[in-house]
Amino acid sequence: MERADGRTVGMSEETFSTQADAESWLGENWRGLRADDVDKVVLLDGETLVYEMGLQDPE
């Protein structure tokens, strides 16, 4: 998880058996992440980047 300036905020301790489970968790928790000043999350499969997702409001 990162802030807009690229600083790492932390890593989730969550692990998921499927991408759908990870996306469901994010759907339930993105507001709390935003409240903690997280601007971007990344989904990894091991060390492989699956995708990045910004949590900012669309402009």
PDB file with one MODEL, atoms N, CA, C and O in Angstrom:
MODEL        1
ATOM      1  N   MET A   1       0.849  -1.155   0.000  1.00  0.00           N
ATOM      2  CA  MET A   1       0.000   0.000   0.000  1.00  0.00           C
ATOM      3  C   MET A   1       0.900   1.225   0.000  1.00  0.00           C
ATOM      4  O   MET A   1       1.939   1.260   0.659  1.00  0.00           O
ATOM      5  N   GLU A   2       0.473   2.226  -0.758  1.00  0.00           N
ATOM      6  CA  GLU A   2       1.297   3.415  -0.903  1.00  0.00           C
ATOM      7  C   GLU A   2       0.478   4.677  -0.764  1.00  0.00           C
ATOM      8  O   GLU A   2      -0.739   4.686  -0.947  1.00  0.00           O
ATOM      9  N   ARG A   3       1.190   5.747  -0.433  1.00  0.00           N
ATOM     10  CA  ARG A   3       0.610   7.083  -0.472  1.00  0.00           C
ATOM     11  C   ARG A   3       0.860   7.653  -1.854  1.00  0.00           C
ATOM     12  O   ARG A   3       1.624   7.086  -2.636  1.00  0.00           O
ATOM     13  N   ALA A   4       0.219   8.775  -2.160  1.00  0.00           N
ATOM     14  CA  ALA A   4       0.329   9.380  -3.483  1.00  0.00           C
ATOM     15  C   ALA A   4       1.770   9.741  -3.835  1.00  0.00           C
ATOM     16  O   ALA A   4       2.140   9.732  -5.009  1.00  0.00           O
ATOM     17  N   ASP A   5       2.586  10.058  -2.828  1.00  0.00           N
ATOM     18  CA  ASP A   5       3.977  10.428  -3.102  1.00  0.00           C
ATOM     19  C   ASP A   5       4.887   9.214  -3.277  1.00  0.00           C
ATOM     20  O   ASP A   5       6.098   9.370  -3.433  1.00  0.00           O
ATOM     21  N   GLY A   6       4.318   8.001  -3.253  1.00  0.00           N
ATOM     22  CA  GLY A   6       5.083   6.785  -3.483  1.00  0.00           C
ATOM     23  C   GLY A   6       5.627   6.132  -2.226  1.00  0.00           C
ATOM     24  O   GLY A   6       6.199   5.044  -2.297  1.00  0.00           O
ATOM     25  N   ARG A   7       5.459   6.781  -1.061  1.00  0.00           N
ATOM     26  CA  ARG A   7       5.928   6.174   0.183  1.00  0.00           C
ATOM     27  C   ARG A   7       5.075   4.958   0.529  1.00  0.00           C
ATOM     28  O   ARG A   7       3.847   5.011   0.453  1.00  0.00           O
ATOM     29  N   THR A   8       5.720   3.882   0.903  1.00  0.00           N
ATOM     30  CA  THR A   8       5.003   2.687   1.316  1.00  0.00           C
ATOM     31  C   THR A   8       4.369   2.925   2.674  1.00  0.00           C
ATOM     32  O   THR A   8       5.027   3.390   3.604  1.00  0.00           O
ATOM     33  N   VAL A   9       3.081   2.603   2.781  1.00  0.00           N
ATOM     34  CA  VAL A   9       2.354   2.759   4.031  1.00  0.00           C
ATOM     35  C   VAL A   9       2.467   1.486   4.851  1.00  0.00           C
ATOM     36  O   VAL A   9       2.552   1.553   6.078  1.00  0.00           O
ATOM     37  N   GLY A  10       2.470   0.352   4.216  1.00  0.00           N
ATOM     38  CA  GLY A  10       2.563  -0.915   4.928  1.00  0.00           C
ATOM     39  C   GLY A  10       2.145  -2.046   4.027  1.00  0.00           C
ATOM     40  O   GLY A  10       1.787  -1.845   2.866  1.00  0.00           O
ATOM     41  N   MET A  11       2.194  -3.202   4.564  1.00  0.00           N
ATOM     42  CA  MET A  11       1.780  -4.393   3.839  1.00  0.00           C
ATOM     43  C   MET A  11       0.649  -5.033   4.613  1.00  0.00           C
ATOM     44  O   MET A  11       0.693  -5.107   5.841  1.00  0.00           O
ATOM     45  N   SER A  12      -0.358  -5.494   3.904  1.00  0.00           N
ATOM     46  CA  SER A  12      -1.432  -6.219   4.557  1.00  0.00           C
ATOM     47  C   SER A  12      -0.935  -7.601   4.940  1.00  0.00           C
ATOM     48  O   SER A  12      -0.194  -8.237   4.191  1.00  0.00           O
ATOM     49  N   GLU A  13      -1.335  -8.045   6.071  1.00  0.00           N
ATOM     50  CA  GLU A  13      -1.003  -9.394   6.508  1.00  0.00           C
ATOM     51  C   GLU A  13      -1.975 -10.409   5.907  1.00  0.00           C
ATOM     52  O   GLU A  13      -1.846 -11.615   6.122  1.00  0.00           O
ATOM     53  N   GLU A  14      -2.943  -9.903   5.154  1.00  0.00           N
ATOM     54  CA  GLU A  14      -3.951 -10.777   4.565  1.00  0.00           C
ATOM     55  C   GLU A  14      -3.349 -11.610   3.434  1.00  0.00           C
ATOM     56  O   GLU A  14      -2.564 -11.106   2.631  1.00  0.00           O
ATOM     57  N   THR A  15      -3.717 -12.864   3.379  1.00  0.00           N
ATOM     58  CA  THR A  15      -3.405 -13.717   2.242  1.00  0.00           C
ATOM     59  C   THR A  15      -4.718 -14.333   1.789  1.00  0.00           C
ATOM     60  O   THR A  15      -5.627 -14.566   2.587  1.00  0.00           O
ATOM     61  N   PHE A  16      -4.796 -14.590   0.502  1.00  0.00           N
ATOM     62  CA  PHE A  16      -6.050 -15.054  -0.083  1.00  0.00           C
ATOM     63  C   PHE A  16      -5.775 -16.230  -1.001  1.00  0.00           C
ATOM     64  O   PHE A  16      -4.722 -16.307  -1.633  1.00  0.00           O
ATOM     65  N   SER A  17      -6.721 -17.136  -1.067  1.00  0.00           N
ATOM     66  CA  SER A  17      -6.538 -18.305  -1.928  1.00  0.00           C
ATOM     67  C   SER A  17      -6.885 -18.007  -3.378  1.00  0.00           C
ATOM     68  O   SER A  17      -6.447 -18.719  -4.282  1.00  0.00           O
ATOM     69  N   THR A  18      -7.674 -16.950  -3.607  1.00  0.00           N
ATOM     70  CA  THR A  18      -8.038 -16.595  -4.984  1.00  0.00           C
ATOM     71  C   THR A  18      -8.009 -15.074  -5.156  1.00  0.00           C
ATOM     72  O   THR A  18      -8.093 -14.327  -4.181  1.00  0.00           O
ATOM     73  N   GLN A  19      -7.889 -14.632  -6.396  1.00  0.00           N
ATOM     74  CA  GLN A  19      -7.949 -13.211  -6.700  1.00  0.00           C
ATOM     75  C   GLN A  19      -9.307 -12.645  -6.310  1.00  0.00           C
ATOM     76  O   GLN A  19      -9.393 -11.519  -5.819  1.00  0.00           O
ATOM     77  N   ALA A  20     -10.356 -13.410  -6.524  1.00  0.00           N
ATOM     78  CA  ALA A  20     -11.705 -12.950  -6.166  1.00  0.00           C
ATOM     79  C   ALA A  20     -11.815 -12.680  -4.665  1.00  0.00           C
ATOM     80  O   ALA A  20     -12.460 -11.715  -4.254  1.00  0.00           O
ATOM     81  N   ASP A  21     -11.191 -13.524  -3.850  1.00  0.00           N
ATOM     82  CA  ASP A  21     -11.213 -13.297  -2.400  1.00  0.00           C
ATOM     83  C   ASP A  21     -10.481 -12.002  -2.043  1.00  0.00           C
ATOM     84  O   ASP A  21     -10.946 -11.240  -1.195  1.00  0.00           O
ATOM     85  N   ALA A  22      -9.340 -11.751  -2.686  1.00  0.00           N
ATOM     86  CA  ALA A  22      -8.573 -10.527  -2.444  1.00  0.00           C
ATOM     87  C   ALA A  22      -9.385  -9.304  -2.845  1.00  0.00           C
ATOM     88  O   ALA A  22      -9.424  -8.313  -2.114  1.00  0.00           O
ATOM     89  N   GLU A  23     -10.030  -9.369  -3.997  1.00  0.00           N
ATOM     90  CA  GLU A  23     -10.833  -8.245  -4.468  1.00  0.00           C
ATOM     91  C   GLU A  23     -12.045  -8.011  -3.577  1.00  0.00           C
ATOM     92  O   GLU A  23     -12.444  -6.866  -3.365  1.00  0.00           O
ATOM     93  N   SER A  24     -12.626  -9.066  -3.061  1.00  0.00           N
ATOM     94  CA  SER A  24     -13.746  -8.935  -2.134  1.00  0.00           C
ATOM     95  C   SER A  24     -13.299  -8.240  -0.859  1.00  0.00           C
ATOM     96  O   SER A  24     -13.991  -7.355  -0.357  1.00  0.00           O
ATOM     97  N   TRP A  25     -12.130  -8.640  -0.326  1.00  0.00           N
ATOM     98  CA  TRP A  25     -11.588  -7.999   0.876  1.00  0.00           C
ATOM     99  C   TRP A  25     -11.361  -6.509   0.622  1.00  0.00           C
ATOM    100  O   TRP A  25     -11.706  -5.673   1.458  1.00  0.00           O
ATOM    101  N   LEU A  26     -10.787  -6.184  -0.521  1.00  0.00           N
ATOM    102  CA  LEU A  26     -10.545  -4.782  -0.844  1.00  0.00           C
ATOM    103  C   LEU A  26     -11.855  -4.018  -0.952  1.00  0.00           C
ATOM    104  O   LEU A  26     -11.948  -2.883  -0.486  1.00  0.00           O
ATOM    105  N   GLY A  27     -12.866  -4.623  -1.558  1.00  0.00           N
ATOM    106  CA  GLY A  27     -14.172  -3.987  -1.664  1.00  0.00           C
ATOM    107  C   GLY A  27     -14.790  -3.682  -0.308  1.00  0.00           C
ATOM    108  O   GLY A  27     -15.526  -2.707  -0.160  1.00  0.00           O
ATOM    109  N   GLU A  28     -14.492  -4.513   0.676  1.00  0.00           N
ATOM    110  CA  GLU A  28     -15.023  -4.310   2.025  1.00  0.00           C
ATOM    111  C   GLU A  28     -14.178  -3.346   2.863  1.00  0.00           C
ATOM    112  O   GLU A  28     -14.666  -2.794   3.849  1.00  0.00           O
ATOM    113  N   ASN A  29     -12.915  -3.140   2.477  1.00  0.00           N
ATOM    114  CA  ASN A  29     -11.988  -2.404   3.337  1.00  0.00           C
ATOM    115  C   ASN A  29     -11.400  -1.139   2.742  1.00  0.00           C
ATOM    116  O   ASN A  29     -10.617  -0.467   3.414  1.00  0.00           O
ATOM    117  N   TRP A  30     -11.744  -0.782   1.504  1.00  0.00           N
ATOM    118  CA  TRP A  30     -11.087   0.357   0.872  1.00  0.00           C
ATOM    119  C   TRP A  30     -11.355   1.667   1.601  1.00  0.00           C
ATOM    120  O   TRP A  30     -10.485   2.538   1.628  1.00  0.00           O
ATOM    121  N   ARG A  31     -12.518   1.827   2.186  1.00  0.00           N
ATOM    122  CA  ARG A  31     -12.812   3.080   2.900  1.00  0.00           C
ATOM    123  C   ARG A  31     -11.881   3.261   4.100  1.00  0.00           C
ATOM    124  O   ARG A  31     -11.389   4.363   4.346  1.00  0.00           O
ATOM    125  N   GLY A  32     -11.644   2.195   4.834  1.00  0.00           N
ATOM    126  CA  GLY A  32     -10.724   2.255   5.959  1.00  0.00           C
ATOM    127  C   GLY A  32      -9.296   2.543   5.512  1.00  0.00           C
ATOM    128  O   GLY A  32      -8.563   3.270   6.182  1.00  0.00           O
ATOM    129  N   LEU A  33      -8.906   1.971   4.378  1.00  0.00           N
ATOM    130  CA  LEU A  33      -7.581   2.248   3.844  1.00  0.00           C
ATOM    131  C   LEU A  33      -7.453   3.719   3.466  1.00  0.00           C
ATOM    132  O   LEU A  33      -6.441   4.356   3.759  1.00  0.00           O
ATOM    133  N   ARG A  34      -8.489   4.259   2.812  1.00  0.00           N
ATOM    134  CA  ARG A  34      -8.483   5.690   2.463  1.00  0.00           C
ATOM    135  C   ARG A  34      -8.397   6.540   3.717  1.00  0.00           C
ATOM    136  O   ARG A  34      -7.669   7.533   3.741  1.00  0.00           O
ATOM    137  N   ALA A  35      -9.130   6.165   4.763  1.00  0.00           N
ATOM    138  CA  ALA A  35      -9.095   6.917   6.019  1.00  0.00           C
ATOM    139  C   ALA A  35      -7.701   6.902   6.641  1.00  0.00           C
ATOM    140  O   ALA A  35      -7.341   7.810   7.389  1.00  0.00           O
ATOM    141  N   ASP A  36      -6.922   5.871   6.330  1.00  0.00           N
ATOM    142  CA  ASP A  36      -5.547   5.761   6.827  1.00  0.00           C
ATOM    143  C   ASP A  36      -4.545   6.362   5.837  1.00  0.00           C
ATOM    144  O   ASP A  36      -3.347   6.093   5.922  1.00  0.00           O
ATOM    145  N   ASP A  37      -5.040   7.178   4.897  1.00  0.00           N
ATOM    146  CA  ASP A  37      -4.201   7.866   3.902  1.00  0.00           C
ATOM    147  C   ASP A  37      -3.518   6.936   2.911  1.00  0.00           C
ATOM    148  O   ASP A  37      -2.465   7.279   2.374  1.00  0.00           O
ATOM    149  N   VAL A  38      -4.097   5.766   2.657  1.00  0.00           N
ATOM    150  CA  VAL A  38      -3.575   4.894   1.608  1.00  0.00           C
ATOM    151  C   VAL A  38      -4.140   5.392   0.282  1.00  0.00           C
ATOM    152  O   VAL A  38      -5.349   5.586   0.154  1.00  0.00           O
ATOM    153  N   ASP A  39      -3.266   5.601  -0.707  1.00  0.00           N
ATOM    154  CA  ASP A  39      -3.689   6.102  -2.011  1.00  0.00           C
ATOM    155  C   ASP A  39      -3.677   5.045  -3.101  1.00  0.00           C
ATOM    156  O   ASP A  39      -4.337   5.196  -4.129  1.00  0.00           O
ATOM    157  N   LYS A  40      -2.913   3.959  -2.873  1.00  0.00           N
ATOM    158  CA  LYS A  40      -2.807   2.930  -3.902  1.00  0.00           C
ATOM    159  C   LYS A  40      -2.578   1.585  -3.243  1.00  0.00           C
ATOM    160  O   LYS A  40      -1.847   1.482  -2.259  1.00  0.00           O
ATOM    161  N   VAL A  41      -3.208   0.550  -3.790  1.00  0.00           N
ATOM    162  CA  VAL A  41      -2.964  -0.816  -3.346  1.00  0.00           C
ATOM    163  C   VAL A  41      -2.484  -1.622  -4.546  1.00  0.00           C
ATOM    164  O   VAL A  41      -2.782  -1.295  -5.695  1.00  0.00           O
ATOM    165  N   VAL A  42      -1.741  -2.673  -4.258  1.00  0.00           N
ATOM    166  CA  VAL A  42      -1.284  -3.565  -5.316  1.00  0.00           C
ATOM    167  C   VAL A  42      -1.687  -4.986  -4.957  1.00  0.00           C
ATOM    168  O   VAL A  42      -1.687  -5.378  -3.790  1.00  0.00           O
ATOM    169  N   LEU A  43      -2.023  -5.732  -5.969  1.00  0.00           N
ATOM    170  CA  LEU A  43      -2.348  -7.148  -5.800  1.00  0.00           C
ATOM    171  C   LEU A  43      -1.167  -7.939  -6.342  1.00  0.00           C
ATOM    172  O   LEU A  43      -0.776  -7.791  -7.500  1.00  0.00           O
ATOM    173  N   LEU A  44      -0.608  -8.781  -5.483  1.00  0.00           N
ATOM    174  CA  LEU A  44       0.531  -9.599  -5.856  1.00  0.00           C
ATOM    175  C   LEU A  44       0.149 -11.066  -5.853  1.00  0.00           C
ATOM    176  O   LEU A  44      -0.660 -11.508  -5.037  1.00  0.00           O
ATOM    177  N   ASP A  45       0.734 -11.814  -6.769  1.00  0.00           N
ATOM    178  CA  ASP A  45       0.658 -13.271  -6.757  1.00  0.00           C
ATOM    179  C   ASP A  45       2.072 -13.735  -6.441  1.00  0.00           C
ATOM    180  O   ASP A  45       2.911 -13.856  -7.333  1.00  0.00           O
ATOM    181  N   GLY A  46       2.327 -13.993  -5.163  1.00  0.00           N
ATOM    182  CA  GLY A  46       3.704 -14.216  -4.729  1.00  0.00           C
ATOM    183  C   GLY A  46       4.439 -12.892  -4.814  1.00  0.00           C
ATOM    184  O   GLY A  46       4.086 -11.938  -4.121  1.00  0.00           O
ATOM    185  N   GLU A  47       5.457 -12.827  -5.658  1.00  0.00           N
ATOM    186  CA  GLU A  47       6.169 -11.572  -5.879  1.00  0.00           C
ATOM    187  C   GLU A  47       5.805 -10.936  -7.212  1.00  0.00           C
ATOM    188  O   GLU A  47       6.364  -9.900  -7.571  1.00  0.00           O
ATOM    189  N   THR A  48       4.877 -11.537  -7.951  1.00  0.00           N
ATOM    190  CA  THR A  48       4.478 -11.043  -9.263  1.00  0.00           C
ATOM    191  C   THR A  48       3.328 -10.051  -9.133  1.00  0.00           C
ATOM    192  O   THR A  48       2.302 -10.364  -8.528  1.00  0.00           O
ATOM    193  N   LEU A  49       3.494  -8.864  -9.694  1.00  0.00           N
ATOM    194  CA  LEU A  49       2.446  -7.847  -9.682  1.00  0.00           C
ATOM    195  C   LEU A  49       1.310  -8.267 -10.603  1.00  0.00           C
ATOM    196  O   LEU A  49       1.521  -8.525 -11.788  1.00  0.00           O
ATOM    197  N   VAL A  50       0.098  -8.335 -10.045  1.00  0.00           N
ATOM    198  CA  VAL A  50      -1.090  -8.628 -10.854  1.00  0.00           C
ATOM    199  C   VAL A  50      -1.664  -7.316 -11.372  1.00  0.00           C
ATOM    200  O   VAL A  50      -1.904  -7.176 -12.571  1.00  0.00           O
ATOM    201  N   TYR A  51      -1.891  -6.340 -10.466  1.00  0.00           N
ATOM    202  CA  TYR A  51      -2.281  -4.993 -10.874  1.00  0.00           C
ATOM    203  C   TYR A  51      -2.195  -4.039  -9.699  1.00  0.00           C
ATOM    204  O   TYR A  51      -2.107  -4.451  -8.543  1.00  0.00           O
ATOM    205  N   GLU A  52      -2.221  -2.757 -10.022  1.00  0.00           N
ATOM    206  CA  GLU A  52      -2.253  -1.685  -9.032  1.00  0.00           C
ATOM    207  C   GLU A  52      -3.603  -0.994  -9.146  1.00  0.00           C
ATOM    208  O   GLU A  52      -4.201  -0.936 -10.221  1.00  0.00           O
ATOM    209  N   MET A  53      -4.074  -0.469  -8.012  1.00  0.00           N
ATOM    210  CA  MET A  53      -5.365   0.233  -8.029  1.00  0.00           C
ATOM    211  C   MET A  53      -5.280   1.462  -7.136  1.00  0.00           C
ATOM    212  O   MET A  53      -4.952   1.359  -5.954  1.00  0.00           O
ATOM    213  N   GLY A  54      -5.575   2.621  -7.705  1.00  0.00           N
ATOM    214  CA  GLY A  54      -5.601   3.848  -6.937  1.00  0.00           C
ATOM    215  C   GLY A  54      -6.896   3.955  -6.142  1.00  0.00           C
ATOM    216  O   GLY A  54      -7.948   3.491  -6.582  1.00  0.00           O
ATOM    217  N   LEU A  55      -6.807   4.567  -4.980  1.00  0.00           N
ATOM    218  CA  LEU A  55      -7.982   4.739  -4.123  1.00  0.00           C
ATOM    219  C   LEU A  55      -8.429   6.190  -4.067  1.00  0.00           C
ATOM    220  O   LEU A  55      -9.263   6.548  -3.235  1.00  0.00           O
ATOM    221  N   GLN A  56      -7.883   7.037  -4.945  1.00  0.00           N
ATOM    222  CA  GLN A  56      -8.279   8.442  -4.957  1.00  0.00           C
ATOM    223  C   GLN A  56      -9.634   8.599  -5.632  1.00  0.00           C
ATOM    224  O   GLN A  56     -10.070   7.743  -6.403  1.00  0.00           O
ATOM    225  N   ASP A  57     -10.286   9.709  -5.324  1.00  0.00           N
ATOM    226  CA  ASP A  57     -11.539  10.038  -6.002  1.00  0.00           C
ATOM    227  C   ASP A  57     -11.230  10.366  -7.465  1.00  0.00           C
ATOM    228  O   ASP A  57     -10.241  11.042  -7.747  1.00  0.00           O
ATOM    229  N   PRO A  58     -12.062   9.897  -8.396  1.00  0.00           N
ATOM    230  CA  PRO A  58     -11.850  10.259  -9.798  1.00  0.00           C
ATOM    231  C   PRO A  58     -12.011  11.756  -9.988  1.00  0.00           C
ATOM    232  O   PRO A  58     -12.860  12.385  -9.356  1.00  0.00           O
ATOM    233  N   GLU A  59     -11.198  12.317 -10.855  1.00  0.00           N
ATOM    234  CA  GLU A  59     -11.275  13.761 -11.103  1.00  0.00           C
ATOM    235  C   GLU A  59     -12.044  14.052 -12.347  1.00  0.00           C
ATOM    236  O   GLU A  59     -12.210  15.215 -12.712  1.00  0.00           O
TER     237      GLU A  59
ENDMDL
END
